[in-house]
């Protein structure tokens, strides 16, 4: 294929654009540069998984366990896994259809729904990803607190942030390569922890104490929340459901944001989307089950103990379980793996935040200067500005890492729920436009159960968004910081949406016959036709190609 055609596919240029538009695009590219397809198949597969396994599972699950008990924690992860699977399938269809440079959910919202919602969604994504960088770095300082050391928290925060920023400002393949190895460490670690959980379940630890489901019986499967009886147990489950979303928030979007910088996206993105369900099931659902087996919900070393001054309470529930089992040294090794996990997730979220801002600039919803890329195709100004907002993590120095981590959990969770609601609406409009044009069957990736699973996920996410901070309305539970953390994102998104709509007088929705489903499609189809998938030469290569 000619270089011209590849350029047109990567930029998503409509083949119907006139000569003036092409000249403008060329001049803009010469002035600002453009991103490059530097991510390989193994990078995109591990990014899908790497950003997904973060401190929400390794650290945040401890607070949920101590608040609600093992049953609500496990059930909530099962339900949220189902929701995230639906989100991933929608993203897979959208991004595989026209994988363009600057790909992001707001780009699809503008194309298939309307510009004002895209504007609000875009800035919500950028803000959420920047907060997620801060939350992961804050969580890393919580994990580091497991080791008694004289080094100030601010020093650790600076070191972690500096490494993450450096990995993001150079060649995109450096980011992909670092995330590949970071994610590999996490995968090996979580597999080892699941095996360890099975061993301890049957009494294979040093003390030969057969755990079974002991902690589900004593202190109990549920810790009633704010009420007694069935009402308290249901509220415990709903509390866990709201909080568990943080472990998954915005990780599926990493695939979309990497789509414009991925080799053979029509092959690699559906591959990642199809396999996401196995990763959710194995790592999250089984991982959570292991936590409920090896740690009691009333263990005094859980995260909430930090507020009452207990030592080592900043440790992960996995680390606590290993320590309680009497396995020496391993708790320190796993704590180091969890630290790597936080570093990795922060790395992924800085990539995502910078690419979200870059996409906003491409669509004219952020200053054009943010389109500037260096010679390696990295939008370095976007990386810099996103990093500046992430510096809010230094609040940990004065307020305590665990407290600030919980603030970030609440802020990013509600932002993520709002983002997913907008995404699902966008998918339904995309699907409706394809049906109207009679090309629904031409989707390169077709996810199962559509559109019914999308309606189900949309309903659950709407409930979660409205009830995200329901705990603060119970007597004695209200605090201004908790209320703001739970709901401040809602009015911000509404103001962004209405302000843009009033200023630019945009329509409520694009009429279905005006939705553009052809720009960039022909070029993407032709690029797909010329893609030659690698052919495995032996059994080992066959296994490797399946994985990555």
KOLNUNU-775556 format. One line per 4 residues: number of its first residue (from 1); for each residue x, y, z of C-alpha. Coordinates in Angstrom, 3 decimals, decimal comma. Layout:
NUM) X:Y:Z ~ ...
***
This chain:
1) 0,000:0,000:0,000 ~ 1,240:3,496:-0,741 ~ 2,445:5,787:2,033 ~ -0,312:8,228:1,070
5) -3,027:5,664:1,705 ~ -1,503:4,671:5,051 ~ -1,341:8,308:6,064 ~ -4,976:8,785:5,134
9) -6,053:5,742:7,145 ~ -4,072:6,800:10,209 ~ -5,559:10,283:10,137 ~ -9,070:9,054:9,394
13) -9,323:11,366:6,387 ~ -12,585:11,110:4,521 ~ -11,931:10,105:0,917 ~ -14,640:12,596:-0,054
17) -12,741:15,538:1,425 ~ -11,929:18,179:-1,103 ~ -8,456:19,328:-2,038 ~ -8,544:22,321:0,302
21) -9,193:20,080:3,341 ~ -6,300:17,823:2,380 ~ -3,986:20,816:2,041 ~ -5,081:22,080:5,467
25) -4,454:18,663:7,014 ~ -1,017:18,501:5,434 ~ -0,118:21,979:6,670 ~ -1,368:21,126:10,149
29) 0,625:17,901:10,199 ~ 3,760:19,757:9,096 ~ 3,292:22,292:11,885 ~ 2,231:20,055:14,754
33) 3,360:16,553:13,749 ~ 1,260:13,434:14,275 ~ 1,196:10,268:16,341 ~ 2,715:7,074:14,943
37) 1,711:3,411:14,900 ~ 4,453:2,161:17,213 ~ 2,457:-0,351:19,298 ~ 2,713:-4,013:18,320
41) 0,179:-6,787:18,888 ~ 1,837:-7,964:22,103 ~ 1,829:-4,367:23,379 ~ -1,898:-3,854:22,767
45) -2,836:-7,218:24,309 ~ -0,856:-6,504:27,466 ~ -2,057:-2,891:27,654 ~ -5,618:-4,256:27,685
49) -4,681:-6,350:30,676 ~ -2,028:-4,172:32,294 ~ -4,176:-1,119:32,816 ~ -6,953:-3,355:34,057
53) -5,034:-4,894:36,959 ~ -4,321:-1,997:39,276 ~ -4,461:-1,008:42,895 ~ -8,255:-1,180:42,969
57) -7,878:-4,953:43,257 ~ -4,600:-5,073:45,154 ~ -5,220:-2,245:47,651 ~ -8,729:-0,734:47,411
61) -10,445:-4,102:47,870 ~ -9,184:-4,168:51,453 ~ -11,303:-1,186:52,497 ~ -14,384:-2,670:50,808
65) -13,834:-6,033:52,521 ~ -13,572:-4,449:55,979 ~ -16,705:-2,335:55,357 ~ -19,072:-4,863:53,777
69) -17,670:-8,378:54,291 ~ -16,520:-11,082:51,845 ~ -19,835:-11,923:50,128 ~ -20,671:-8,357:48,972
73) -17,076:-7,858:47,803 ~ -17,105:-11,025:45,696 ~ -20,615:-10,473:44,297 ~ -19,874:-6,860:43,414
77) -16,784:-7,848:41,416 ~ -18,854:-10,410:39,492 ~ -21,501:-7,794:38,603 ~ -18,993:-5,060:37,705
81) -17,017:-7,561:35,605 ~ -20,174:-8,163:33,561 ~ -20,684:-4,403:33,101 ~ -17,054:-3,887:32,085
85) -17,284:-6,761:29,613 ~ -20,230:-5,005:27,924 ~ -18,266:-1,735:27,839 ~ -15,308:-3,526:26,281
89) -17,473:-5,117:23,579 ~ -18,952:-1,744:22,624 ~ -15,495:-0,211:22,507 ~ -14,233:-3,099:20,412
93) -16,929:-2,555:17,783 ~ -16,470:1,226:17,682 ~ -12,687:1,265:17,495 ~ -12,346:-1,635:15,038
97) -14,829:-0,029:12,631 ~ -12,669:3,033:11,883 ~ -9,365:2,931:13,819 ~ -8,004:6,441:13,317
101) -5,220:8,515:14,838 ~ -6,437:10,377:17,910 ~ -9,039:7,662:18,560 ~ -11,012:8,218:21,736
105) -14,555:7,871:23,013 ~ -15,228:11,651:22,657 ~ -14,251:11,400:18,997 ~ -16,931:8,736:18,538
109) -19,443:10,743:20,610 ~ -18,989:13,749:18,321 ~ -19,330:11,585:15,214 ~ -22,332:9,472:16,264
113) -24,202:11,576:18,876 ~ -23,451:15,340:18,920 ~ -20,586:17,787:19,656 ~ -21,634:19,191:23,055
117) -21,833:15,769:24,690 ~ -18,458:14,977:23,107 ~ -16,989:18,147:24,592 ~ -18,214:17,294:28,093
121) -17,183:13,651:27,746 ~ -13,719:14,563:26,480 ~ -12,846:16,838:29,360 ~ -14,381:14,374:31,828
125) -12,120:11,633:30,430 ~ -9,043:13,807:30,629 ~ -9,782:14,875:34,193 ~ -10,569:11,295:35,246
129) -7,373:9,881:33,763 ~ -5,283:12,587:35,438 ~ -6,972:11,766:38,749 ~ -6,316:8,072:38,147
133) -2,605:8,790:37,717 ~ -2,715:10,579:41,061 ~ -4,684:7,757:42,700 ~ -2,238:5,095:41,519
137) 0,764:7,088:42,756 ~ -1,052:7,710:46,045 ~ -1,767:3,989:46,317 ~ 1,893:3,249:45,663
141) 2,818:5,387:48,664 ~ 0,257:3,412:50,720 ~ 1,943:0,191:49,639 ~ 5,408:1,559:50,403
145) 4,223:2,418:53,926 ~ 4,180:-1,336:54,622 ~ 7,941:-1,082:54,959 ~ 9,076:1,118:57,833
149) 11,471:3,561:56,219 ~ 12,754:7,074:56,951 ~ 12,227:8,341:53,390 ~ 9,454:11,018:53,230
153) 6,322:10,226:51,230 ~ 6,974:13,233:48,960 ~ 10,253:11,685:47,803 ~ 8,570:8,423:46,784
157) 5,810:10,319:44,983 ~ 8,398:12,331:43,060 ~ 10,373:9,248:42,029 ~ 7,284:7,345:40,850
161) 5,894:10,334:38,929 ~ 9,243:11,064:37,305 ~ 9,627:7,524:35,951 ~ 6,044:7,478:34,637
165) 6,496:10,824:32,882 ~ 9,813:9,817:31,308 ~ 8,278:6,617:29,916 ~ 5,516:8,681:28,290
169) 7,471:11,539:26,715 ~ 9,740:9,467:24,499 ~ 8,926:7,012:21,685 ~ 5,468:5,428:22,031
173) 7,079:2,006:21,628 ~ 8,987:2,710:24,870 ~ 5,664:3,110:26,632 ~ 4,370:-0,066:24,971
177) 7,501:-2,010:25,867 ~ 7,528:-0,838:29,494 ~ 3,843:-1,648:29,879 ~ 4,412:-5,076:28,324
181) 6,952:-5,959:31,019 ~ 5,058:-4,232:33,830 ~ 1,921:-6,173:32,922 ~ 3,883:-9,416:32,641
185) 5,068:-9,001:36,240 ~ 1,483:-8,344:37,357 ~ 0,167:-11,399:35,527 ~ 2,795:-13,680:37,029
189) 2,111:-12,162:40,455 ~ -1,676:-12,567:40,341 ~ -1,398:-16,129:39,017 ~ 0,953:-16,927:41,901
193) -1,466:-15,359:44,395 ~ -4,409:-17,369:43,057 ~ -2,374:-20,587:43,327 ~ -1,327:-19,567:46,845
197) -4,971:-18,954:47,774 ~ -5,884:-22,466:46,638 ~ -2,984:-23,919:48,666 ~ -4,001:-22,014:51,819
201) -7,650:-22,940:51,263 ~ -6,714:-26,616:51,651 ~ -4,238:-26,068:54,491 ~ -0,996:-26,198:52,531
205) 0,629:-23,254:54,340 ~ 3,494:-23,487:56,859 ~ 1,055:-23,747:59,774 ~ -1,122:-26,319:57,931
209) -4,218:-24,366:58,924 ~ -7,030:-25,296:56,528 ~ -8,808:-21,987:55,880 ~ -11,635:-23,067:53,592
213) -14,410:-20,475:53,809 ~ -13,757:-19,895:57,515 ~ -13,913:-16,115:57,226 ~ -17,253:-16,342:55,455
217) -18,607:-17,987:58,619 ~ -16,624:-16,091:61,275 ~ -16,884:-13,075:61,403 ~ -19,504:-13,668:58,674
221) -20,268:-13,274:54,975 ~ -21,970:-9,882:55,405 ~ -21,339:-6,827:57,528 ~ -24,726:-5,041:57,534
225) -24,392:-1,423:56,454 ~ -26,406:1,396:58,076 ~ -29,289:-0,964:58,932 ~ -29,944:-4,450:60,274
229) -31,303:-7,598:58,662 ~ -31,835:-7,977:54,923 ~ -31,822:-4,210:54,379 ~ -28,383:-3,896:55,937
233) -27,052:-6,794:53,882 ~ -28,412:-5,316:50,652 ~ -26,911:-1,912:51,476 ~ -23,599:-3,665:52,160
237) -23,760:-5,253:48,701 ~ -24,650:-1,934:47,057 ~ -21,829:-0,168:48,905 ~ -19,404:-2,793:47,622
241) -20,841:-2,484:44,121 ~ -20,307:1,287:44,087 ~ -16,766:1,024:45,477 ~ -15,662:-1,940:43,349
245) -16,064:0,054:40,168 ~ -12,785:1,813:40,916 ~ -10,837:-1,398:40,240 ~ -12,046:-1,341:36,622
249) -12,638:2,349:35,901 ~ -11,687:3,451:32,368 ~ -9,290:0,560:31,786 ~ -11,177:-0,765:28,701
253) -10,726:2,641:27,040 ~ -6,975:2,086:26,920 ~ -7,588:-0,097:23,864 ~ -9,387:2,698:22,005
257) -6,789:5,298:22,855 ~ -4,068:2,992:21,551 ~ -6,029:2,098:18,378 ~ -4,545:4,944:16,325
261) -1,035:3,883:17,313 ~ -1,500:0,121:16,845 ~ -0,314:-2,081:14,010 ~ -3,132:-3,959:12,206
265) -5,918:-2,556:14,461 ~ -8,691:-4,473:12,679 ~ -6,948:-7,696:13,764 ~ -5,555:-6,768:17,172
269) -8,427:-4,774:18,704 ~ -11,113:-7,482:18,236 ~ -8,576:-9,986:19,540 ~ -8,165:-7,960:22,735
273) -11,937:-7,416:23,090 ~ -12,793:-11,101:22,701 ~ -10,274:-12,219:25,314 ~ -11,128:-9,550:27,843
277) -13,799:-11,737:29,439 ~ -11,274:-14,457:30,291 ~ -8,987:-11,917:31,900 ~ -11,822:-10,435:33,941
281) -12,922:-13,862:35,124 ~ -9,491:-15,201:35,978 ~ -7,775:-12,168:37,454 ~ -10,594:-10,195:39,043
285) -13,224:-12,709:40,083 ~ -10,783:-15,404:41,203 ~ -8,460:-12,788:42,683 ~ -11,288:-11,365:44,795
289) -12,334:-14,838:45,906 ~ -8,774:-15,480:47,107 ~ -8,869:-12,245:49,155 ~ -12,062:-13,340:50,914
293) -10,483:-16,717:51,717 ~ -7,144:-15,568:53,162 ~ -8,158:-12,363:55,026 ~ -10,867:-11,787:57,632
297) -13,036:-8,718:57,186 ~ -12,235:-7,610:60,746 ~ -8,463:-7,924:60,378 ~ -6,894:-4,952:62,130
301) -4,260:-4,526:59,413 ~ -6,726:-3,607:56,685 ~ -6,628:-0,221:55,023 ~ -9,205:1,469:57,238
305) -6,938:0,961:60,233 ~ -4,737:3,785:58,964 ~ -7,297:6,314:60,194 ~ -7,046:4,958:63,746
309) -3,261:4,920:63,697 ~ -2,619:1,172:63,539 ~ 0,728:0,152:62,083 ~ 1,155:-1,478:58,686
313) -2,534:-0,924:57,890 ~ -1,541:0,412:54,496 ~ -0,711:-3,089:53,294 ~ -2,655:-4,947:50,632
317) -5,091:-7,683:51,738 ~ -2,968:-10,135:49,741 ~ 0,092:-9,152:51,766 ~ -1,845:-9,355:55,032
321) -3,111:-12,846:54,148 ~ 0,401:-14,073:53,417 ~ 1,660:-12,628:56,686 ~ -1,169:-14,248:58,656
325) -0,330:-17,598:57,027 ~ 3,192:-17,383:58,441 ~ 4,976:-17,378:55,079 ~ 8,192:-15,438:55,531
329) 9,661:-13,018:52,986 ~ 6,866:-13,660:50,444 ~ 4,799:-10,765:51,810 ~ 7,627:-8,367:50,920
333) 7,972:-9,861:47,425 ~ 4,237:-9,525:46,752 ~ 4,226:-6,002:48,151 ~ 6,944:-5,173:45,617
337) 4,821:-6,702:42,828 ~ 1,854:-4,604:43,956 ~ 4,071:-1,510:43,921 ~ 4,999:-2,381:40,335
341) 1,279:-2,738:39,600 ~ 0,549:0,775:40,835 ~ 3,458:2,088:38,786 ~ 2,189:0,269:35,700
345) -1,396:1,487:36,058 ~ -0,169:5,050:36,557 ~ 1,929:4,642:33,414 ~ -1,125:3,499:31,424
349) -3,404:6,212:32,742 ~ -0,907:8,988:31,923 ~ -0,763:7,621:28,367 ~ -4,571:7,588:28,267
353) -4,943:11,084:29,714 ~ -2,442:12,605:27,296 ~ -4,103:10,913:24,310 ~ -7,532:12,093:25,483
357) -6,299:15,684:25,503 ~ -4,644:15,144:22,103 ~ -7,934:13,864:20,703 ~ -9,745:16,936:22,063
361) -7,221:19,142:20,275 ~ -7,677:17,212:17,016 ~ -11,422:17,839:17,110 ~ -11,082:21,532:17,965
365) -12,326:21,110:21,547 ~ -8,980:21,972:23,124 ~ -6,328:24,549:22,077 ~ -4,587:23,559:18,843
369) -1,190:23,726:20,507 ~ -1,978:20,406:22,194 ~ -1,781:18,795:18,759 ~ 1,988:19,307:18,884
373) 3,962:16,053:18,691 ~ 7,709:15,528:18,863 ~ 9,651:13,731:16,151 ~ 8,762:10,391:17,755
377) 5,026:11,053:17,453 ~ 4,423:11,755:21,162 ~ 2,076:14,668:22,098 ~ 4,496:15,847:24,765
381) 2,555:18,978:25,744 ~ -0,467:16,797:26,513 ~ 1,749:14,568:28,645 ~ 3,092:17,635:30,493
385) -0,311:19,185:31,277 ~ -1,818:15,853:32,369 ~ 1,180:15,312:34,641 ~ 0,649:18,730:36,226
389) -2,928:17,862:37,245 ~ -1,714:14,504:38,570 ~ 0,547:16,443:40,951 ~ -2,516:16,761:43,207
393) -1,171:13,513:44,632 ~ 1,121:15,649:46,802 ~ -1,944:16,163:49,004 ~ -0,890:12,800:50,423
397) 1,988:14,542:52,195 ~ -0,313:16,539:54,483 ~ -3,531:14,501:54,658 ~ -2,154:10,965:54,667
401) -1,802:8,582:51,723 ~ -4,718:6,328:52,646 ~ -7,145:9,238:53,145 ~ -6,180:10,903:49,861
405) -6,344:7,543:48,082 ~ -10,004:7,233:49,152 ~ -10,711:10,765:47,856 ~ -9,301:9,830:44,462
409) -11,256:6,553:44,492 ~ -14,540:8,441:44,878 ~ -13,674:11,154:42,339 ~ -12,554:8,801:39,594
413) -15,292:6,217:40,121 ~ -18,150:8,655:39,462 ~ -16,284:10,127:36,475 ~ -15,841:6,642:35,086
417) -19,508:5,757:35,482 ~ -20,553:8,934:33,666 ~ -18,052:8,211:30,891 ~ -19,397:4,693:30,426
421) -23,012:5,916:30,272 ~ -22,054:8,316:27,472 ~ -20,113:5,555:25,725 ~ -23,064:3,146:25,761
425) -25,378:5,841:24,383 ~ -22,813:6,444:21,638 ~ -22,684:2,743:20,774 ~ -26,470:2,583:20,450
429) -26,443:5,590:18,085 ~ -23,581:4,033:16,095 ~ -25,538:0,815:15,759 ~ -28,703:2,699:14,765
433) -26,799:4,616:12,049 ~ -25,355:1,396:10,616 ~ -28,826:-0,139:10,527 ~ -30,214:2,944:8,762
437) -27,512:2,678:6,079 ~ -27,936:-1,093:5,765 ~ -24,336:-1,893:6,687 ~ -24,740:-3,327:10,191
441) -23,384:-6,644:8,879 ~ -20,173:-4,950:7,738 ~ -18,856:-4,403:11,261 ~ -15,358:-5,953:11,476
445) -16,106:-7,068:15,035 ~ -19,567:-8,234:16,151 ~ -20,055:-8,639:19,889 ~ -22,652:-11,063:21,313
449) -25,957:-10,145:22,943 ~ -26,261:-6,694:21,385 ~ -28,029:-4,373:21,882 ~ -29,738:-5,978:24,901
453) -26,613:-6,242:27,064 ~ -25,925:-2,554:26,407 ~ -29,378:-1,550:27,675 ~ -28,823:-3,670:30,789
457) -25,412:-2,105:31,487 ~ -26,808:1,388:30,857 ~ -29,536:0,821:33,461 ~ -27,136:-0,459:36,144
461) -24,598:2,310:35,530 ~ -27,296:4,985:35,775 ~ -28,353:3,619:39,167 ~ -24,744:3,478:40,363
465) -24,118:7,072:39,283 ~ -27,166:8,417:41,124 ~ -26,499:6,384:44,280 ~ -22,717:6,667:44,268
469) -22,644:8,662:47,501 ~ -25,775:7,337:49,198 ~ -23,784:6,589:52,377 ~ -23,337:10,294:53,159
473) -27,095:10,777:53,584 ~ -27,331:8,459:56,600 ~ -27,357:10,106:60,058 ~ -23,859:10,855:61,301
477) -22,230:9,926:57,967 ~ -22,305:13,280:56,157 ~ -19,058:15,147:55,530 ~ -18,505:17,879:52,974
481) -15,422:16,160:51,500 ~ -17,248:12,837:51,027 ~ -20,282:14,504:49,435 ~ -18,151:16,564:47,042
485) -15,983:13,576:46,112 ~ -19,101:11,520:45,359 ~ -21,045:14,063:43,299 ~ -18,902:17,031:42,209
489) -18,269:15,496:38,789 ~ -21,987:15,471:37,906 ~ -22,496:19,268:37,920 ~ -19,108:19,779:36,239
493) -20,107:17,551:33,307 ~ -23,565:19,161:33,113 ~ -22,071:22,686:33,053 ~ -19,591:21,691:30,327
497) -22,394:20,133:28,282 ~ -24,907:22,964:28,638 ~ -22,279:25,693:28,270 ~ -21,048:24,239:24,979
501) -24,581:23,634:23,740 ~ -25,748:27,184:24,519 ~ -22,624:28,794:23,063 ~ -22,517:26,757:19,841
505) -26,277:25,996:19,605 ~ -25,723:22,338:18,812 ~ -28,628:19,907:18,237 ~ -29,893:17,566:20,950
509) -28,874:14,603:18,771 ~ -27,555:14,290:15,243 ~ -30,335:13,017:13,008 ~ -29,620:9,438:12,070
513) -29,410:10,190:8,338 ~ -26,729:12,814:9,052 ~ -24,465:10,513:11,065 ~ -21,241:9,867:9,150
517) -20,550:6,128:8,958 ~ -18,328:6,199:5,860 ~ -15,427:8,602:6,507 ~ -12,254:6,549:6,797
521) -14,057:3,231:6,342 ~ -12,926:2,490:2,804 ~ -9,287:3,149:3,647 ~ -9,524:1,009:6,798
525) -11,113:-1,795:4,759 ~ -8,325:-1,678:2,194 ~ -5,633:-1,609:4,880 ~ -7,265:-4,630:6,485
529) -7,245:-6,497:3,169 ~ -3,510:-5,970:2,861 ~ -2,782:-7,073:6,430 ~ -0,941:-10,401:6,574
533) -1,349:-12,107:9,967 ~ 1,762:-13,912:11,256 ~ 1,727:-17,670:10,741 ~ 2,974:-19,773:13,695
537) 5,775:-22,193:12,827 ~ 5,426:-24,438:15,858 ~ 3,331:-25,122:18,955 ~ 5,136:-22,536:21,088
541) 4,570:-19,813:18,499 ~ 0,930:-20,852:18,220 ~ 0,503:-20,394:22,000 ~ 2,395:-17,081:21,964
545) 0,349:-15,693:19,062 ~ -2,828:-16,629:20,931 ~ -1,652:-14,740:24,018 ~ -0,132:-11,693:22,314
***
